[in-house]
Amino acid sequence: MKSFLSNTTSLALFAILLYGCNNEEKNITHTAYQYAYYTANYQLDSAANYATDETKNTTMVMGRKLMAAVGEEYIMSDTPAEIEIIDVSQENDTDAYAVYHKTTPIKNFIDTLALKKRNGEWQAHSPTPIVHRINNTPNNPMGIKQLKIDETKTKQTTNY
């Protein structure tokens, strides 16, 4: 009987740990999706609800300036955006990463988003504006660097 109780207790603890791990992954995925979706669709006020304070004070400020610079016509040509979370990885109790596929009428690429756990909640963390994509050319007025898409992770690939 003692062995049965010990095994039952062990199984229950394992189930609780497994649920907790799955719950963390769901929370990371949810936050990453919401942030990526709202930023991709130029809804920065909504995206800010899923961002760290550092991200709100840097990347979100730069995003608003970028929106003003490109104008309404460009924004309309770049929406709606679709987001697919491809993978999430929790590095430790406070750091995680999500890989997502973004598709718009004029763009198609895969990117990575860092997340931090603050006050018990996962938040997107990109305190430095994304400059690694800057590559302005006449055919690429937004300066988006072409990223190679892993065809095993997504159904569709396009160079833009």
C-alpha angles and dihedrals in degrees: 000000000000090000090050092053091047092051092045092050091048091049091049092050091048090051091050092050091047091050090048092052092048090047091053090050090050091050092049091047092048094050093044092049095047094047094045092045096050095044092046089052093047093246095135097163089059092043090054089066087069099042136093117247090253090055092048090052097048119016095034092049090050090047092056090050090049091051091053091048098050096042136214096292093060092044090052090050090051098051148122097044125196122209128199120184105221101180142353128202125190107206097185140327094302108024131068140154133212127198114208139181116224121197125181131161088270105024139053122176148128121241140172127236124199118217131195128198109231125174090351095307132101114239133182110255121200105135092165115067111245106262099153089088096056110121108134116199132156090257092045108045093168091056096235113170112223110247123201110243118218102235092205090063100048140031099226133046128186134170111217 
